[in-house]
């Protein structure tokens, strides 16, 4: 019976856009969006075979989402305050956070209509068939590669800072990639939930050390004997600097691409995902504001990026040591999302989706092979762009603008096509989602230009020892 339901759902996803499957109402739809039909939830590939992976409840999911969101992106936020100024910076952090919450809810609306999907690429297949599935699949992998490469770059900054550049930066990036590969080997997202609490504690403790140290001592680089802080209430950045700062804030909300994958391993996503999403944003947005405002106001013009480097040298080294679990957590949560997608693609190609949850040699071979290939490529990308701010900005401009904002708006149009102007509320949402798509196009085009221009400036000797890819030069701040 379960297999039959799954086949019906897969057949429905093959239908061209606009031709929807006949909805089968579930017994309970009290949590459903009134404008979106809810299908009876069929078994997906994670509830078949040797083990049921659909084990995450509300709070497991909240921990996964917090681990997903609160990571290395927070370390760039104080420097964005320095560029934008306090008021525009606060508005950008809160505004983009609320917008990412809305676009995450749009993913849930789509999942409620098509509950057989197990990732955002499956959603793309429902909307645009095989062609869009392939395009979005390639983009998802590239996006996750850039994010995981960012994690390894940040880890290399931490290792260089703590060890005073005891090894070539290529070597530290390699160590970081191997560590991230190891933590990605467990196959269930519930493992990520178990890592959530120590990862969150580590990032909170690290930034707290920086804030306390800046409260009793001057920041790194400040003149001996004190200095006059330069705090910009409203900044006046250049177009390039301002857009790069906004891209780095977007990076802090880069987790939406994995949300569908988490829904697929939840026991009751329609009921439990929204509370988990709200818990994540209630935690992360105030934390982002606290860290960004406190460190910028204490360090002033000596605010650095990553933000831990704003502290005096010894507290900064301690903070980098404490933050290592959170940085590994970023590599874990995004790397696991990528490996899970590659694994599903591989098992589908082998016509073995009924063995996805088995503990067979085939399933483990595909999983370990997917993880190994992914992290080898991430290692190469990290060495190609070994600079923290640059890889964050390029990652945000290339894919995050779409996968956090734009693609959710496209899915909303697909769900609501034919009734876009039916009510005043629908008209308002149609305008909002149109603006979201325009924003994604703008950040994709203009943002990529500014990010690459900034990277080339650094490679051309703009105050940095790093002059190219695969460098042994020290990428730490000391």
NUMIPA-767077 format. One record per residue (C-alpha): residue number from 1; residue in one letter; x, y, z. Coordinates in nm, 3 decimals, m for minus. Example, Ala and Ser with C-alpha at 12.3 -4.5 7.8 and 13.67 -1.06 7.14 Angstrom:
# residues 2
n, res, X, Y, Z
1, A, 1.230, m0.450, 0.780
2, S, 1.367, m0.106, 0.714
//
This chain:
# residues 478
n, res, X, Y, Z
1, X, 0.000, 0.000, 0.000
2, X, 0.278, 0.242, 0.092
3, X, 0.465, 0.156, m0.226
4, X, 0.153, 0.226, m0.432
5, X, 0.109, 0.566, m0.267
6, X, 0.470, 0.652, m0.335
7, X, 0.438, 0.558, m0.701
8, X, 0.125, 0.773, m0.732
9, X, 0.309, 1.072, m0.583
10, X, 0.607, 1.021, m0.815
11, X, 0.373, 1.001, m1.111
12, X, 0.211, 1.325, m1.000
13, X, 0.549, 1.500, m0.997
14, X, 0.605, 1.399, m1.358
15, X, 0.297, 1.592, m1.474
16, X, 0.355, 1.921, m1.651
17, X, 0.321, 2.248, m1.457
18, X, m0.037, 2.348, m1.404
19, X, m0.171, 1.990, m1.419
20, X, m0.211, 1.888, m1.057
21, X, m0.285, 1.546, m0.913
22, X, m0.631, 1.491, m0.772
23, X, m0.591, 1.580, m0.406
24, X, m0.668, 1.320, m0.144
25, X, m0.768, 1.491, 0.178
26, X, m0.610, 1.364, 0.497
27, X, m0.821, 1.301, 0.802
28, X, m0.675, 1.602, 0.981
29, X, m0.607, 1.928, 0.803
30, X, m0.642, 2.176, 1.084
31, X, m0.279, 2.288, 1.040
32, X, m0.306, 2.329, 0.666
33, X, m0.286, 2.654, 0.478
34, X, m0.647, 2.729, 0.377
35, X, m0.533, 2.827, 0.028
36, X, m0.331, 2.510, m0.036
37, X, m0.477, 2.162, m0.073
38, X, m0.314, 1.902, 0.152
39, X, m0.257, 1.552, 0.024
40, X, m0.262, 1.250, 0.247
41, X, 0.106, 1.209, 0.336
42, X, 0.249, 0.910, 0.147
43, X, 0.560, 0.723, 0.249
44, X, 0.869, 0.881, 0.102
45, X, 1.194, 0.697, 0.040
46, X, 1.316, 0.772, 0.394
47, X, 1.039, 0.562, 0.552
48, X, 1.095, 0.250, 0.343
49, X, 1.357, m0.020, 0.344
50, X, 1.570, m0.123, 0.640
51, X, 1.505, 0.171, 0.873
52, X, 1.258, 0.457, 0.907
53, X, 1.448, 0.788, 0.889
54, X, 1.134, 0.994, 0.957
55, X, 1.202, 1.028, 1.328
56, X, 1.246, 1.402, 1.392
57, X, 0.995, 1.580, 1.610
58, X, 0.939, 1.950, 1.669
59, X, 1.236, 2.014, 1.896
60, X, 1.475, 1.788, 1.707
61, X, 1.395, 1.998, 1.402
62, X, 1.439, 2.323, 1.594
63, X, 1.788, 2.211, 1.698
64, X, 1.876, 2.115, 1.340
65, X, 1.750, 2.452, 1.212
66, X, 1.947, 2.645, 1.476
67, X, 2.261, 2.446, 1.394
68, X, 2.192, 2.518, 1.028
69, X, 2.146, 2.891, 1.076
70, X, 2.367, 3.002, 1.366
71, X, 2.715, 2.935, 1.235
72, X, 2.998, 3.119, 1.073
73, X, 2.766, 3.372, 0.907
74, X, 2.730, 3.546, 1.243
75, X, 3.104, 3.622, 1.242
76, X, 3.068, 3.867, 0.952
77, X, 2.780, 4.070, 1.098
78, X, 2.975, 4.322, 1.313
79, X, 3.178, 4.431, 1.010
80, X, 2.856, 4.484, 0.813
81, X, 2.750, 4.729, 1.085
82, X, 3.076, 4.912, 1.030
83, X, 2.999, 4.944, 0.660
84, X, 2.624, 5.015, 0.669
85, X, 2.598, 5.194, 1.001
86, X, 2.399, 5.089, 1.307
87, X, 2.048, 5.178, 1.192
88, X, 2.066, 5.040, 0.835
89, X, 2.252, 4.734, 0.966
90, X, 1.983, 4.657, 1.223
91, X, 1.709, 4.706, 0.963
92, X, 1.889, 4.474, 0.719
93, X, 1.944, 4.198, 0.976
94, X, 1.583, 4.204, 1.100
95, X, 1.427, 4.259, 0.756
96, X, 1.619, 3.982, 0.580
97, X, 1.552, 3.750, 0.875
98, X, 1.177, 3.805, 0.855
99, X, 1.183, 3.766, 0.478
100, X, 1.371, 3.436, 0.505
101, X, 1.108, 3.317, 0.754
102, X, 0.829, 3.392, 0.507
103, X, 1.006, 3.219, 0.218
104, X, 1.071, 2.916, 0.441
105, X, 0.697, 2.898, 0.511
106, X, 0.635, 2.903, 0.134
107, X, 0.845, 2.586, 0.111
108, X, 0.619, 2.425, 0.370
109, X, 0.310, 2.527, 0.169
110, X, 0.455, 2.350, m0.134
111, X, 0.549, 2.045, 0.074
112, X, 0.193, 2.018, 0.205
113, X, 0.064, 1.998, m0.153
114, X, 0.335, 1.755, m0.272
115, X, 0.448, 1.560, 0.037
116, X, 0.639, 1.296, m0.161
117, X, 0.927, 1.540, m0.228
118, X, 1.247, 1.492, m0.027
119, X, 1.445, 1.803, m0.128
120, X, 1.412, 2.134, m0.309
121, X, 1.522, 1.968, m0.635
122, X, 1.218, 1.739, m0.624
123, X, 1.005, 2.052, m0.591
124, X, 1.172, 2.195, m0.899
125, X, 1.077, 1.878, m1.089
126, X, 0.713, 1.925, m0.995
127, X, 0.726, 2.282, m1.126
128, X, 0.934, 2.243, m1.440
129, X, 0.987, 1.876, m1.514
130, X, 1.319, 1.703, m1.572
131, X, 1.488, 2.009, m1.726
132, X, 1.432, 2.232, m1.424
133, X, 1.518, 1.943, m1.193
134, X, 1.863, 1.908, m1.352
135, X, 1.930, 2.284, m1.349
136, X, 1.824, 2.328, m0.986
137, X, 2.007, 2.010, m0.883
138, X, 2.336, 2.138, m1.025
139, X, 2.281, 2.477, m0.861
140, X, 2.201, 2.319, m0.523
141, X, 2.521, 2.118, m0.524
142, X, 2.727, 2.421, m0.627
143, X, 2.561, 2.634, m0.359
144, X, 2.631, 2.377, m0.090
145, X, 2.988, 2.335, m0.217
146, X, 3.049, 2.709, m0.177
147, X, 2.894, 2.709, 0.171
148, X, 3.102, 2.412, 0.285
149, X, 3.413, 2.562, 0.127
150, X, 3.337, 2.872, 0.336
151, X, 3.329, 2.653, 0.647
152, X, 3.670, 2.506, 0.569
153, X, 3.815, 2.853, 0.501
154, X, 3.683, 2.977, 0.837
155, X, 3.825, 2.672, 1.011
156, X, 4.162, 2.740, 0.847
157, X, 4.148, 3.098, 0.979
158, X, 4.085, 2.956, 1.327
159, X, 4.370, 2.704, 1.302
160, X, 4.611, 2.967, 1.165
161, X, 4.514, 3.207, 1.443
162, X, 4.554, 2.955, 1.724
163, X, 4.878, 2.803, 1.590
164, X, 5.035, 3.130, 1.469
165, X, 5.044, 2.989, 1.116
166, X, 5.223, 2.668, 1.209
167, X, 5.134, 2.506, 0.877
168, X, 5.066, 2.610, 0.520
169, X, 4.708, 2.737, 0.477
170, X, 4.645, 2.468, 0.212
171, X, 4.726, 2.212, 0.480
172, X, 4.489, 2.366, 0.733
173, X, 4.212, 2.374, 0.472
174, X, 4.282, 2.005, 0.407
175, X, 4.259, 1.923, 0.779
176, X, 3.932, 2.116, 0.797
177, X, 3.785, 1.931, 0.498
178, X, 3.877, 1.591, 0.644
179, X, 3.716, 1.678, 0.980
180, X, 3.397, 1.792, 0.805
181, X, 3.397, 1.475, 0.593
182, X, 3.419, 1.261, 0.907
183, X, 3.122, 1.428, 1.080
184, X, 2.913, 1.387, 0.762
185, X, 2.943, 1.007, 0.762
186, X, 2.640, 0.935, 0.990
187, X, 2.339, 0.911, 0.760
188, X, 2.045, 1.052, 0.960
189, X, 1.963, 1.420, 1.016
190, X, 1.881, 1.330, 1.375
191, X, 2.258, 1.311, 1.430
192, X, 2.271, 1.679, 1.333
193, X, 2.010, 1.751, 1.600
194, X, 2.231, 1.583, 1.859
195, X, 2.516, 1.814, 1.755
196, X, 2.292, 2.121, 1.774
197, X, 2.328, 2.203, 2.143
198, X, 2.712, 2.188, 2.168
199, X, 2.745, 2.378, 1.839
200, X, 2.513, 2.655, 1.954
201, X, 2.679, 2.679, 2.295
202, X, 3.022, 2.705, 2.134
203, X, 2.931, 2.998, 1.906
204, X, 2.753, 3.178, 2.190
205, X, 3.047, 3.125, 2.428
206, X, 3.299, 3.241, 2.168
207, X, 3.124, 3.570, 2.091
208, X, 3.065, 3.626, 2.464
209, X, 3.441, 3.597, 2.525
210, X, 3.501, 3.854, 2.252
211, X, 3.241, 4.094, 2.393
212, X, 3.376, 4.065, 2.750
213, X, 3.738, 4.107, 2.638
214, X, 3.649, 4.417, 2.436
215, X, 3.473, 4.555, 2.742
216, X, 3.793, 4.546, 2.948
217, X, 4.064, 4.593, 2.682
218, X, 4.115, 4.766, 2.349
219, X, 4.056, 4.574, 2.025
220, X, 4.333, 4.427, 1.817
221, X, 4.512, 4.695, 1.619
222, X, 4.402, 4.988, 1.837
223, X, 4.675, 5.231, 1.951
224, X, 4.818, 5.184, 2.299
225, X, 4.665, 5.419, 2.554
226, X, 4.314, 5.428, 2.417
227, X, 4.140, 5.555, 2.106
228, X, 3.836, 5.753, 1.998
229, X, 3.572, 5.516, 1.870
230, X, 3.416, 5.596, 1.534
231, X, 3.061, 5.461, 1.542
232, X, 2.854, 5.522, 1.230
233, X, 2.483, 5.555, 1.300
234, X, 2.414, 5.573, 0.927
235, X, 2.703, 5.472, 0.705
236, X, 2.791, 5.605, 0.362
237, X, 2.943, 5.304, 0.185
238, X, 3.019, 5.275, m0.183
239, X, 2.778, 5.068, m0.393
240, X, 3.025, 4.778, m0.395
241, X, 3.091, 4.783, m0.019
242, X, 2.724, 4.828, 0.070
243, X, 2.607, 4.542, m0.149
244, X, 2.884, 4.313, m0.022
245, X, 2.773, 4.389, 0.335
246, X, 2.413, 4.296, 0.248
247, X, 2.533, 3.976, 0.083
248, X, 2.715, 3.879, 0.402
249, X, 2.395, 3.933, 0.601
250, X, 2.212, 3.710, 0.349
251, X, 2.475, 3.444, 0.418
252, X, 2.364, 3.437, 0.782
253, X, 2.020, 3.322, 0.654
254, X, 2.149, 3.069, 0.403
255, X, 1.984, 2.760, 0.549
256, X, 1.654, 2.754, 0.356
257, X, 1.799, 2.528, 0.088
258, X, 1.804, 2.239, 0.336
259, X, 1.463, 2.292, 0.494
260, X, 1.277, 2.055, 0.259
261, X, 1.529, 1.781, 0.333
262, X, 1.454, 1.823, 0.704
263, X, 1.079, 1.811, 0.640
264, X, 1.129, 1.478, 0.465
265, X, 1.275, 1.326, 0.783
266, X, 1.015, 1.473, 1.021
267, X, 0.735, 1.265, 1.168
268, X, 0.475, 1.539, 1.112
269, X, 0.623, 1.834, 0.920
270, X, 0.288, 2.001, 0.849
271, X, 0.226, 2.039, 1.222
272, X, 0.577, 2.072, 1.364
273, X, 0.785, 2.265, 1.112
274, X, 0.635, 2.609, 1.178
275, X, 0.696, 2.599, 1.557
276, X, 1.053, 2.482, 1.490
277, X, 1.103, 2.762, 1.236
278, X, 0.970, 3.024, 1.478
279, X, 1.192, 2.890, 1.758
280, X, 1.495, 2.919, 1.530
281, X, 1.424, 3.279, 1.428
282, X, 1.330, 3.390, 1.781
283, X, 1.671, 3.261, 1.887
284, X, 1.885, 3.363, 1.590
285, X, 1.766, 3.716, 1.501
286, X, 1.814, 3.861, 1.854
287, X, 2.148, 3.679, 1.879
288, X, 2.259, 3.827, 1.546
289, X, 2.164, 4.176, 1.665
290, X, 2.338, 4.132, 2.000
291, X, 2.662, 4.012, 1.846
292, X, 2.667, 4.265, 1.561
293, X, 2.580, 4.572, 1.770
294, X, 2.785, 4.483, 2.079
295, X, 3.108, 4.398, 1.899
296, X, 3.084, 4.694, 1.662
297, X, 3.009, 4.942, 1.941
298, X, 3.299, 4.809, 2.149
299, X, 3.556, 4.776, 1.869
300, X, 3.449, 5.070, 1.652
301, X, 3.666, 5.121, 1.347
302, X, 3.884, 4.826, 1.454
303, X, 3.603, 4.575, 1.398
304, X, 3.735, 4.287, 1.188
305, X, 3.586, 4.001, 0.994
306, X, 3.560, 3.726, 1.116
307, X, 3.444, 3.913, 1.426
308, X, 3.645, 3.701, 1.671
309, X, 3.959, 3.873, 1.545
310, X, 3.836, 4.203, 1.687
311, X, 3.934, 4.087, 2.037
312, X, 4.287, 4.117, 2.180
313, X, 4.514, 3.839, 2.064
314, X, 4.489, 3.594, 2.356
315, X, 4.106, 3.614, 2.398
316, X, 4.072, 3.584, 2.021
317, X, 4.274, 3.262, 2.018
318, X, 4.062, 3.124, 2.303
319, X, 3.744, 3.223, 2.120
320, X, 3.861, 3.054, 1.799
321, X, 3.930, 2.735, 1.993
322, X, 3.584, 2.739, 2.153
323, X, 3.405, 2.814, 1.824
324, X, 3.547, 2.509, 1.644
325, X, 3.240, 2.287, 1.716
326, X, 3.010, 2.551, 1.564
327, X, 3.226, 2.579, 1.252
328, X, 3.230, 2.201, 1.220
329, X, 2.853, 2.211, 1.272
330, X, 2.818, 2.442, 0.972
331, X, 3.018, 2.198, 0.761
332, X, 2.810, 1.913, 0.902
333, X, 2.463, 2.053, 0.841
334, X, 2.525, 2.186, 0.489
335, X, 2.756, 1.901, 0.393
336, X, 2.505, 1.645, 0.516
337, X, 2.231, 1.813, 0.310
338, X, 2.449, 1.792, m0.001
339, X, 2.560, 1.435, 0.060
340, X, 2.200, 1.327, 0.127
341, X, 2.093, 1.478, m0.207
342, X, 2.382, 1.314, m0.398
343, X, 2.305, 0.986, m0.221
344, X, 1.940, 0.994, m0.324
345, X, 2.039, 1.075, m0.684
346, X, 2.287, 0.787, m0.682
347, X, 2.040, 0.536, m0.539
348, X, 1.775, 0.645, m0.789
349, X, 2.025, 0.597, m1.072
350, X, 2.096, 0.247, m0.942
351, X, 1.718, 0.185, m0.917
352, X, 1.767, 0.107, m0.549
353, X, 1.548, 0.361, m0.372
354, X, 1.394, 0.075, m0.172
355, X, 1.740, 0.029, m0.016
356, X, 1.799, 0.394, 0.080
357, X, 1.768, 0.323, 0.453
358, X, 1.935, m0.021, 0.440
359, X, 2.271, m0.084, 0.603
360, X, 2.398, m0.273, 0.300
361, X, 2.738, m0.250, 0.131
362, X, 2.572, m0.081, m0.166
363, X, 2.400, 0.192, 0.038
364, X, 2.708, 0.262, 0.250
365, X, 2.931, 0.262, m0.058
366, X, 2.713, 0.520, m0.233
367, X, 2.694, 0.732, 0.085
368, X, 3.068, 0.733, 0.158
369, X, 3.150, 0.785, m0.210
370, X, 2.912, 1.082, m0.230
371, X, 3.062, 1.236, 0.086
372, X, 3.418, 1.186, m0.036
373, X, 3.360, 1.337, m0.380
374, X, 3.173, 1.633, m0.229
375, X, 3.441, 1.725, 0.024
376, X, 3.726, 1.685, m0.225
377, X, 3.562, 1.944, m0.450
378, X, 3.488, 2.167, m0.148
379, X, 3.857, 2.152, m0.058
380, X, 3.952, 2.267, m0.409
381, X, 3.704, 2.558, m0.402
382, X, 3.822, 2.665, m0.055
383, X, 4.178, 2.688, m0.184
384, X, 4.063, 2.881, m0.490
385, X, 3.895, 3.146, m0.268
386, X, 4.082, 3.133, 0.067
387, X, 3.949, 3.467, 0.200
388, X, 3.660, 3.476, 0.450
389, X, 3.466, 3.783, 0.331
390, X, 3.514, 3.706, m0.038
391, X, 3.391, 3.347, m0.029
392, X, 3.088, 3.451, 0.180
393, X, 2.997, 3.728, m0.064
394, X, 3.047, 3.512, m0.375
395, X, 2.843, 3.229, m0.222
396, X, 2.561, 3.469, m0.131
397, X, 2.552, 3.640, m0.470
398, X, 2.575, 3.322, m0.676
399, X, 2.311, 3.101, m0.516
400, X, 2.193, 3.210, m0.170
401, X, 1.988, 3.499, m0.311
402, X, 1.789, 3.239, m0.506
403, X, 1.772, 2.948, m0.265
404, X, 1.687, 3.159, 0.040
405, X, 1.447, 3.397, m0.134
406, X, 1.384, 3.369, m0.509
407, X, 1.300, 3.003, m0.563
408, X, 1.040, 3.003, m0.283
409, X, 0.860, 3.287, m0.460
410, X, 0.865, 3.085, m0.785
411, X, 0.707, 2.791, m0.601
412, X, 0.441, 3.024, m0.456
413, X, 0.346, 3.143, m0.806
414, X, 0.317, 2.779, m0.917
415, X, 0.084, 2.696, m0.628
416, X, m0.134, 3.003, m0.677
417, X, m0.136, 3.042, m1.055
418, X, m0.481, 3.136, m1.179
419, X, m0.585, 3.318, m0.862
420, X, m0.306, 3.575, m0.821
421, X, m0.553, 3.867, m0.819
422, X, m0.851, 3.691, m0.665
423, X, m0.848, 3.879, m0.332
424, X, m0.676, 4.182, m0.181
425, X, m0.454, 3.949, 0.023
426, X, m0.357, 3.756, m0.291
427, X, m0.276, 4.081, m0.474
428, X, m0.049, 4.189, m0.187
429, X, 0.127, 3.851, m0.183
430, X, 0.163, 3.859, m0.562
431, X, 0.337, 4.197, m0.539
432, X, 0.556, 4.076, m0.252
433, X, 0.667, 3.762, m0.432
434, X, 0.734, 3.956, m0.752
435, X, 0.961, 4.189, m0.554
436, X, 1.135, 3.889, m0.398
437, X, 1.218, 3.751, m0.744
438, X, 1.343, 4.093, m0.860
439, X, 1.560, 4.114, m0.546
440, X, 1.708, 3.771, m0.620
441, X, 1.793, 3.874, m0.979
442, X, 1.956, 4.196, m0.858
443, X, 2.164, 4.032, m0.586
444, X, 2.263, 3.756, m0.825
445, X, 2.389, 3.988, m1.099
446, X, 2.513, 4.302, m0.924
447, X, 2.620, 4.107, m0.615
448, X, 2.835, 3.865, m0.809
449, X, 3.010, 4.153, m0.985
450, X, 3.090, 4.333, m0.658
451, X, 3.204, 4.014, m0.483
452, X, 3.440, 3.908, m0.762
453, X, 3.575, 4.262, m0.800
454, X, 3.653, 4.269, m0.428
455, X, 3.832, 3.933, m0.448
456, X, 4.044, 4.048, m0.744
457, X, 4.138, 4.363, m0.552
458, X, 4.273, 4.145, m0.271
459, X, 4.459, 3.916, m0.512
460, X, 4.613, 4.226, m0.672
461, X, 4.775, 4.323, m0.344
462, X, 4.514, 4.532, m0.166
463, X, 4.679, 4.507, 0.177
464, X, 4.688, 4.127, 0.190
465, X, 4.959, 3.864, 0.179
466, X, 4.726, 3.640, m0.022
467, X, 4.783, 3.696, m0.392
468, X, 4.620, 3.391, m0.548
469, X, 4.470, 3.047, m0.510
470, X, 4.629, 2.749, m0.327
471, X, 4.839, 2.983, m0.118
472, X, 5.049, 2.904, 0.188
473, X, 5.011, 3.265, 0.304
474, X, 4.855, 3.325, 0.645
475, X, 4.482, 3.403, 0.614
476, X, 4.441, 3.476, 0.985
477, X, 4.422, 3.826, 1.130
478, X, 4.742, 3.818, 1.338
//
